[in-house]
Amino acid sequence: MRSARLLLACAALCSCAVGPNFRTPAAPQTPGFVAPGALPAVTAETLGAGGAAQRFVDGLDIAGQWWTLFQSPQLNALIERGLANSPTLQAAQASLRQANETVAAQRGSFFPSVSGGLSATRQKQPGAAFGQPGAGSLIYSLNSATLNVSYTLDAFGGVRRQVEALGAQAEYERFALEAAYLSLTANIVTAAITEASLRAQIDATQDIAAAQRQQLDITQRRLNAGGASRADVLQQQAALQSTLATLPGLQSQLAQQRNLLAAYIGDLPADYAGPQFTLDSLQLPLQLPVSLPSNFVAQRPDVREYSALLHEATAQIGVATANMLPQITLSGSYGGEATTFSDIFTAGSGIWSIAGSLTQPLFKGGQLLHQRRAAIAAAQEADANYRTTVITAFQNVSDTLHALQADADTLAAQDLAARTAAESLKLVQAQYQSGAANYLQVLTSQQSYQNAAIALVKAQAQRYADTAALFQALGGGWWNRSDVADNSTDCCKRRT
C-alpha cells in the first residue's frame, strides 16, 4: 500500500506542469477586409485583352495549385520545376527535419537513462591494506560489470515544457516551409507576368518605331516635293531615335527577368531555357476568392509562424519556472565484481546501489528569477509581434482588393485612351499628308499614342499581377495541396 501511495503521489506530481498553458489567439471579430459597400462585387469590364470582369466570391476556397487558374501549361511546368529544384525550398525542408529530430531527441528526457559499464583493473596493494602487515604486497585483478539507471522526475513539468517549446519551434519551421512554397510560386507567377509585360512593351515600342519610320519616309518625300521643311525631317528622326533608345533598357529588363526565373527554379542563367511568356498566353481568373475573416488567420503561413513563436515563448515561461523548483533524481546500479571475468556473475559477486536526491536552488544571485522575468517579457513581445502580423495580413488583403478594382478601372480608361490616341494619330497623319495639319500636331499625336500604348500594356499586366497577389495574400491554398507532402516530413502533411 505504501508503494501504491508513493506511485500515486509521483503520478500526481508528474501530471502538473508549471507555467501558462498556450491557447491559440482568437481570430479578429471583423466583418470583412474592407468597409461595407467600399467595393462592388464585380469589377469593371473592358473589351480589350485582359479586360474581363472579375467577381469577388465570399468564402470561396482556394485551389492548392492556384496558379493553374491562369491556364498556362508553360507556367504550370515552370512552377513544378521550381518546386522540385529550388535550393531555398530544400533548405527550408532540411530546417524542418532538423527541428523534428530535435523534438524527438528531447522526448528522450521522459525516459530513464540506462548505461552499461565494464571495467578491469590490475592493482598492487600492501598487505597492511588488507589487515596483513607481514604479508608483503599483494597483486590482484578486479573486474566488474554494472548496469546503471538514472531518472530525473519531471515533477513540475520542466521537461514537458521544453518539449512543448521545441515542438512549437518545429511548428514554426513547418509554416516557414509553407511560406517558402507560397513565396516561390507567387514569385514565379509574378516574374512570368512581368516577362510577358516587358515583351508586350517591346512589341509595342517596335510597332511605334515602325510607324515613325513610315512617317519619316512621308516627311522626307514631302521635303523633296517642297511640302515640308528640313526641321520637320529632323524632328521626326529625333522622335524615332528617342523611341528606339527605350528598347535597350526594356531588353535588359527582360534578360534580368529571365535570369530571375532561372534562379527561382534552381538554374544558372546560361542554362535556363524556359518558355517565353506573353500576355496572350495567360488567362485572367474571373472568380476571385475572398476568405472569411474567421478562417483567414489560420490560412496565412506567416500568421501561423508567429503563433508558433508565441507558443514557444509561452512554454519557455514554464521551463524557467520549473528551474526554480526542486529537481528530483533517482538512480541505481546493479552488477557483479570479481577477480576474474568468469566469476562476475556467480553467486556472491553481485553489487547494487540505489539512491535518490532532491536539489532545491537556494541562491544564484537572482539568476533564475530574472530568467523567468525575461521569459515573460519574451512572451509579451511574441504576442505583440503576432498581433502586428495579423494586422499586416488583413492590410495586405484589403490593399489587394482595392488594387484589383482600381486596376479594372485603370485598364478601362487606358484602353479608351489608347484607342482614342490611335484614331487621333491616324487622323492627324492624314491631315498632314493633305496639308491640313502642321508637323507639330503629328509629333504631339505620336507622343500621345506612344504613351497610351505602353500604359495600356502595363495596365493589362498589373491586373494579372494583382490577381496573383490576392491569392498570395489569402494564403495560397496550401491546406489543399498534397503534391509536396512527401518531400518534407509527416508533420507537413497537408489537408486534402
MOZI-V965099 format. One record per pair of residues at least 12 apart in sequence whose ideal C-beta (glycine too) atoms are under 10 Angstrom apart, sorted by the first residue. I is the first residue (numbers start at 0). J is the second residue. Records with the same first field share a line. If there is no record, write none. Layout:
I->J / J
This chain:
9->152 / 154 / 327 / 329
11->154
12->152 / 153 / 154 / 155 / 156 / 327
13->109 / 152 / 153 / 154 / 155 / 156 / 158 / 159
14->154 / 156
15->153 / 154 / 155 / 156 / 159
16->153 / 154 / 155 / 156 / 157 / 158 / 159 / 160 / 163 / 314 / 317 / 318 / 320 / 321
17->154 / 155 / 156 / 157 / 159 / 160 / 316 / 317 / 318 / 319 / 320 / 321 / 322 / 323 / 324
18->155 / 156 / 157 / 159 / 160 / 163 / 313 / 314 / 315 / 316 / 317 / 318 / 319 / 320 / 321 / 371 / 374 / 375 / 378
19->313 / 314 / 316 / 317 / 320 / 375 / 378
20->163 / 313 / 314 / 317
21->163 / 164 / 167 / 306 / 307 / 309 / 310 / 311 / 312 / 313 / 314 / 316 / 317 / 378
22->310 / 313
23->296 / 297 / 303 / 306 / 307 / 309 / 310 / 385
24->296 / 302 / 305 / 306 / 309 / 382 / 385 / 386 / 389
25->293 / 296
26->291 / 292 / 293 / 294 / 295 / 296 / 297 / 302 / 389
27->292 / 293 / 295 / 296 / 386 / 389 / 390 / 392 / 393
28->292 / 293
29->292 / 293 / 295 / 393
30->292
31->57 / 289 / 291 / 292 / 393 / 396 / 397 / 400
32->55 / 289 / 290 / 292 / 295 / 392 / 393 / 394 / 395 / 396 / 397 / 398 / 399 / 400 / 401 / 472 / 473
33->55 / 289 / 393 / 396 / 397 / 398 / 400 / 401 / 404
34->397
37->397 / 400 / 401 / 404
38->55 / 289 / 397 / 400 / 401 / 403 / 404 / 405
39->52 / 54 / 55 / 404 / 407
40->52 / 53 / 54 / 55 / 56 / 57 / 289
41->53 / 54 / 55 / 285 / 404 / 407
42->54 / 55 / 285 / 287 / 403 / 404 / 405 / 406 / 407 / 408 / 410 / 411 / 462
43->404 / 405 / 406 / 407 / 408 / 409 / 410 / 411 / 412
44->407 / 410 / 411
45->407 / 408 / 409 / 410 / 411 / 412 / 413 / 414 / 415 / 455 / 458 / 459 / 462
46->411 / 414 / 418
47->410 / 411 / 413 / 414 / 415 / 417 / 418 / 455 / 458 / 459
48->199 / 278 / 279 / 281 / 283 / 410 / 414 / 455 / 456 / 459
49->278 / 279 / 281 / 282 / 283 / 406 / 407 / 410 / 414 / 455 / 456 / 458 / 459 / 460 / 461 / 462 / 463 / 466
50->283 / 407 / 410 / 411 / 413 / 414 / 458 / 459 / 462
51->282 / 283 / 284 / 285 / 407 / 462
52->283 / 285 / 407
53->283 / 284 / 285 / 286 / 287 / 403 / 404 / 406 / 407 / 462 / 466 / 469
54->284 / 285 / 286 / 287
55->286 / 287 / 288 / 289 / 400 / 403 / 404 / 469
56->286 / 287 / 288 / 289
57->288 / 289 / 290 / 291
58->288 / 289 / 290 / 291 / 294
59->286 / 287 / 288 / 289 / 290 / 291 / 473
60->288 / 290 / 294 / 298 / 476 / 478 / 479
61->287 / 288 / 290 / 298 / 469 / 470 / 473 / 474 / 475 / 476 / 477 / 478 / 479
62->284 / 288 / 470 / 475 / 476 / 479 / 480
63->475 / 476 / 477 / 478 / 479 / 480 / 481 / 482 / 483 / 493 / 494 / 495
64->78 / 79 / 184 / 475 / 476 / 479 / 480 / 482
65->181 / 184 / 185 / 188 / 284 / 288 / 466 / 467 / 469 / 470 / 471 / 473 / 474 / 475 / 476 / 477 / 479 / 480
66->78 / 184 / 185 / 187 / 188 / 191 / 284 / 467 / 470 / 475 / 476
67->284
68->282 / 283 / 284 / 285 / 286 / 287 / 466 / 467 / 470
69->188 / 191 / 192 / 280 / 281 / 282 / 283 / 284 / 463 / 466 / 467
70->280 / 281 / 282 / 283 / 284
71->188 / 191 / 195 / 274 / 276 / 277 / 280 / 281 / 282
72->274 / 280
73->191 / 273 / 274 / 275 / 276 / 277 / 280 / 281
74->184 / 187 / 188 / 191 / 192 / 195 / 273 / 274 / 276 / 280 / 281
76->273 / 274
77->187 / 188 / 190 / 191 / 260 / 263 / 264 / 273 / 274 / 276
78->183 / 184 / 185 / 186 / 187 / 188 / 191 / 263 / 264
79->264 / 482
80->187 / 260 / 263 / 264 / 265 / 266 / 273
81->180 / 183 / 184 / 186 / 187 / 260 / 262 / 263 / 264 / 265 / 266
82->180 / 183 / 184 / 187 / 264 / 480 / 482 / 483 / 486
83->264 / 265 / 483 / 486
84->263 / 264 / 265 / 266
85->179 / 180 / 183 / 187 / 262 / 263 / 264 / 265
86->262 / 265
87->179 / 180 / 182 / 183 / 186 / 262 / 263 / 265
88->176 / 179 / 180 / 182 / 183 / 265 / 483 / 486 / 487
89->179 / 265 / 486
90->176 / 179
91->172 / 173 / 175 / 176 / 177 / 178 / 179 / 180 / 183 / 487
92->172 / 176 / 179 / 180 / 483 / 486 / 487 / 488 / 491
93->172 / 176 / 487
94->169 / 171 / 172 / 173 / 175 / 176 / 179
95->169 / 170 / 171 / 172 / 173 / 174 / 175 / 176 / 177 / 179 / 487 / 488 / 490 / 491
96->169 / 172 / 487 / 488 / 490 / 491
97->168 / 169 / 172
98->165 / 166 / 167 / 168 / 169 / 170 / 171 / 172 / 173 / 175 / 488 / 490
99->165 / 166 / 168 / 169 / 172 / 173 / 487 / 488 / 489 / 490 / 491
100->169 / 488
101->162 / 165 / 166 / 168 / 169 / 172
102->161 / 162 / 163 / 164 / 165 / 166 / 167 / 168 / 169 / 170 / 490
103->162 / 165 / 169
104->162 / 165
105->158 / 159 / 161 / 162 / 163 / 164 / 165 / 166
106->158 / 159 / 161 / 162 / 165 / 166
107->158 / 162
108->150 / 151 / 153 / 157 / 158 / 159 / 161 / 162
109->150 / 153 / 158 / 159 / 162
110->150
111->148 / 149 / 150 / 151 / 329 / 330 / 331
112->147 / 148 / 149 / 150 / 151 / 330
113->146 / 147 / 148 / 149 / 150
114->145 / 146 / 147 / 148 / 149 / 332
115->144 / 145 / 146 / 147 / 334
116->143 / 144 / 145 / 146 / 147 / 332 / 334
117->142 / 143 / 144 / 145 / 334 / 340 / 343
118->141 / 142 / 143 / 144 / 145 / 334 / 336
119->140 / 141 / 142 / 143 / 144 / 339 / 340
120->139 / 140 / 141 / 142 / 143
121->138 / 139 / 140 / 141 / 142
122->137 / 138 / 139 / 140 / 141
123->136 / 137 / 138 / 139
124->136 / 137 / 138 / 139
125->137
139->338
140->337 / 338 / 339 / 340
141->336 / 337 / 338 / 339
142->335 / 336 / 337 / 338 / 339 / 340 / 341 / 342 / 343 / 348
143->334 / 335 / 336 / 337 / 340 / 343 / 348 / 350
144->333 / 334 / 335 / 336 / 337 / 340 / 343 / 344 / 348 / 350
145->332 / 333 / 334 / 335 / 336 / 343 / 350 / 351 / 352
146->331 / 332 / 333 / 334 / 351
147->330 / 331 / 332 / 333 / 334 / 352
148->329 / 330 / 331 / 332 / 333 / 353
149->328 / 329 / 330 / 331 / 332 / 354
150->327 / 328 / 329 / 330 / 331 / 355
151->326 / 327 / 328 / 329 / 330 / 356 / 358
152->325 / 326 / 327 / 328 / 329 / 355 / 357
153->321 / 326 / 327
154->321 / 324 / 325 / 326 / 327 / 357
155->317 / 320 / 321 / 322 / 323 / 324 / 325 / 326 / 327
156->314 / 317 / 318 / 320 / 321 / 324
157->317 / 318 / 319 / 320 / 321 / 322 / 323 / 324 / 326
158->318 / 321
159->314 / 317 / 318 / 321
160->313 / 314 / 315 / 316 / 317 / 318 / 319 / 320 / 321
161->314 / 315 / 317 / 318 / 321
162->314 / 318
163->310 / 311 / 313 / 314 / 315 / 317 / 318
164->310 / 311 / 312 / 313 / 314 / 315 / 316 / 317 / 318
165->311 / 314
166->307 / 310 / 311 / 314 / 490
167->306 / 307 / 308 / 309 / 310 / 311 / 312 / 313 / 314 / 315
168->307 / 308 / 310 / 311 / 314
169->307 / 311 / 488 / 490
170->303 / 304 / 306 / 307 / 308 / 310 / 311 / 490
171->303 / 304 / 305 / 306 / 307 / 308 / 309 / 310 / 311
172->304 / 307 / 487 / 488 / 490 / 491
173->300 / 303 / 304 / 307 / 487 / 488 / 490 / 491 / 492
174->299 / 300 / 301 / 302 / 303 / 304 / 305 / 306 / 307 / 308 / 477 / 491
175->300 / 301 / 303 / 304 / 307
176->300 / 304 / 477 / 483 / 486 / 487 / 488 / 490 / 491
177->298 / 299 / 300 / 301 / 303 / 304 / 474 / 475 / 477 / 478 / 480 / 483 / 487 / 491 / 493
178->299 / 300 / 301 / 303 / 304 / 474 / 475 / 477
179->300
180->300 / 475 / 477 / 480 / 482 / 483 / 486 / 487 / 491 / 493
181->299 / 300 / 301 / 470 / 471 / 472 / 474 / 475 / 476 / 477
182->263 / 300 / 301 / 471 / 475
183->263 / 264
184->263 / 467 / 470 / 471 / 475 / 476 / 477 / 480
185->464 / 467 / 468 / 470 / 471 / 472 / 475
186->259 / 260 / 262 / 263 / 467 / 471
187->259 / 260 / 263 / 264 / 273 / 467
188->281 / 463 / 464 / 466 / 467 / 468 / 470 / 471
189->256 / 259 / 460 / 463 / 464 / 465 / 467 / 468 / 471
190->256 / 257 / 258 / 259 / 260 / 261 / 262 / 263 / 273 / 276 / 464
191->256 / 257 / 260 / 263 / 273 / 274 / 275 / 276 / 277 / 280 / 281 / 463 / 464 / 467
192->256 / 276 / 278 / 281 / 459 / 460 / 461 / 462 / 463 / 464 / 465 / 466 / 467
193->252 / 253 / 255 / 256 / 259 / 260 / 276 / 460 / 463 / 464
194->252 / 253 / 255 / 256 / 257 / 259 / 260 / 273 / 274 / 275 / 276 / 277 / 278 / 460
195->256 / 275 / 276 / 277 / 278 / 279 / 280 / 281 / 456 / 459 / 460 / 463 / 464
196->249 / 252 / 253 / 256 / 276 / 277 / 278 / 456 / 457 / 458 / 459 / 460 / 461 / 463 / 464
197->248 / 249 / 250 / 251 / 252 / 253 / 254 / 255 / 256 / 257 / 276 / 456 / 460
198->249 / 250 / 253 / 256 / 275 / 276 / 277 / 278 / 279 / 456
199->277 / 278 / 279 / 452 / 453 / 455 / 456 / 457 / 459 / 460
200->245 / 246 / 249 / 252 / 253 / 452 / 453 / 454 / 456 / 457 / 460
201->245 / 246 / 249 / 250 / 252 / 253 / 456
202->277 / 278 / 452 / 456
203->249 / 417 / 448 / 449 / 451 / 452 / 453 / 454 / 455 / 456
204->242 / 243 / 244 / 245 / 246 / 249 / 250 / 449 / 452 / 453 / 456
205->242 / 243 / 246 / 249
206->449 / 452
207->238 / 239 / 242 / 243 / 245 / 424 / 445 / 446 / 448 / 449 / 452 / 453
208->238 / 239 / 240 / 241 / 242 / 243 / 245 / 246 / 449
209->239 / 242
210->239 / 242 / 421 / 424 / 425 / 428 / 445 / 448 / 449
211->235 / 236 / 238 / 239 / 240 / 241 / 242 / 243 / 442 / 445 / 449
212->235 / 236 / 239 / 242 / 243
213->428
214->235 / 238 / 239 / 424 / 428 / 431 / 432 / 438 / 441 / 442 / 445
215->231 / 232 / 234 / 235 / 236 / 238 / 239
216->235
217->235 / 428 / 431 / 432 / 441
218->231 / 232 / 233 / 234 / 235 / 236 / 431 / 432 / 438 / 441
219->231 / 232 / 235 / 236
220->432
221->431 / 432 / 434 / 438
226->431 / 432 / 434
227->431 / 434 / 437 / 438
228->438
230->438
231->431 / 437 / 438 / 439 / 441 / 442
232->438
234->438 / 439 / 441 / 442
235->438 / 441 / 442 / 445
237->442
238->441 / 442 / 445 / 446 / 449
239->445
241->446 / 449
242->445 / 446 / 449
245->449 / 453
249->453
253->275
254->268
255->268
256->276
257->271 / 272 / 273 / 275 / 276
258->271
259->271
260->273 / 274 / 276
261->273
278->456 / 459 / 460 / 462 / 463
281->459 / 460 / 463 / 466
282->463
283->459 / 462 / 463 / 466
284->463 / 466 / 467 / 469 / 470
285->466
287->399 / 400 / 403 / 466 / 469 / 470 / 473
288->469 / 470 / 473 / 474 / 476
289->396 / 400 / 469 / 473
290->396 / 472 / 473 / 474
292->393 / 396
294->473 / 474 / 478
295->389 / 392 / 393 / 396 / 472 / 473 / 474
296->385 / 388 / 389 / 392 / 393 / 474
297->474 / 478
298->392 / 472 / 473 / 474 / 475 / 476 / 477 / 478
299->388 / 389 / 391 / 392 / 393 / 395 / 396 / 471 / 472 / 473 / 474 / 475 / 477
300->392 / 474 / 475 / 477
301->388 / 389 / 391 / 392 / 395 / 474
302->385 / 388 / 389 / 391 / 392 / 393 / 474
303->388 / 474 / 477
304->384 / 385 / 388
305->381 / 382 / 383 / 384 / 385 / 386 / 387 / 388 / 389 / 392
306->381 / 385 / 388 / 389
307->381 / 385
308->377 / 378 / 380 / 381 / 382 / 384 / 385 / 388
309->377 / 378 / 379 / 380 / 381 / 382 / 383 / 384 / 385 / 386
310->378 / 381 / 385
311->377 / 378 / 381
312->374 / 375 / 376 / 377 / 378 / 379 / 380 / 381 / 382 / 384 / 385
313->374 / 375 / 377 / 378 / 381 / 382
314->374 / 378
315->370 / 371 / 373 / 374 / 375 / 377 / 378 / 381
316->371 / 372 / 373 / 374 / 375 / 376 / 377 / 378
317->371 / 374
318->370 / 371 / 374
319->367 / 368 / 369 / 370 / 371 / 372 / 373 / 374 / 375 / 377
320->367 / 370 / 371 / 374 / 375
321->371
322->360 / 363 / 366 / 367 / 370 / 371 / 374
323->359 / 360 / 363 / 366 / 367 / 368 / 370 / 371
324->359 / 360 / 367
325->356 / 357 / 358 / 359 / 360
326->356 / 357 / 358 / 359 / 360
327->355 / 356 / 357 / 358 / 359
328->354 / 355 / 356 / 357 / 358
329->353 / 354 / 355 / 356
330->352 / 353 / 354 / 355 / 356
331->351 / 352 / 353 / 354 / 355
332->350 / 351 / 352 / 353 / 354
333->349 / 350 / 351 / 352 / 353
334->348 / 349 / 350 / 351 / 352
335->347 / 348 / 349 / 350 / 351
336->348 / 349 / 350
337->349 / 350
392->472 / 473 / 474
393->472
394->472
395->468 / 469 / 471 / 472 / 473
396->468 / 469 / 471 / 472 / 473 / 474
397->472
398->465 / 468 / 469 / 472
399->465 / 466 / 467 / 468 / 469 / 470 / 471 / 472 / 473
400->465 / 469 / 472
401->465
402->461 / 462 / 464 / 465 / 466 / 468 / 469
403->461 / 462 / 465 / 466 / 468 / 469
404->465
405->461 / 462 / 465
406->458 / 459 / 460 / 461 / 462 / 463 / 464 / 465 / 466
407->458 / 462 / 465
408->458
409->454 / 455 / 457 / 458 / 459 / 461 / 462
410->454 / 455 / 457 / 458 / 459 / 460 / 461 / 462
411->458
412->454 / 455 / 458
413->451 / 452 / 453 / 454 / 455 / 456 / 457 / 458 / 459 / 461
414->451 / 454 / 455 / 458 / 459
415->451 / 455
416->447 / 448 / 450 / 451 / 452 / 454 / 455 / 458
417->447 / 448 / 450 / 451 / 452 / 453 / 454 / 455 / 456 / 458
418->451 / 455
419->447 / 448 / 451
420->444 / 445 / 446 / 447 / 448 / 449 / 450 / 451 / 452 / 454 / 455
421->444 / 447 / 448 / 451 / 452
422->444 / 448
423->440 / 443 / 444 / 447 / 448 / 451
424->440 / 441 / 443 / 444 / 445 / 446 / 447 / 448 / 449 / 451
425->444 / 448
426->440 / 444
427->440 / 441 / 442 / 443 / 444 / 445 / 447 / 448
428->440 / 441 / 444 / 445
430->444
431->444
476->493
477->491 / 493 / 494
478->493 / 494 / 495
479->493 / 494 / 495
480->493 / 494 / 495
481->493 / 494 / 495
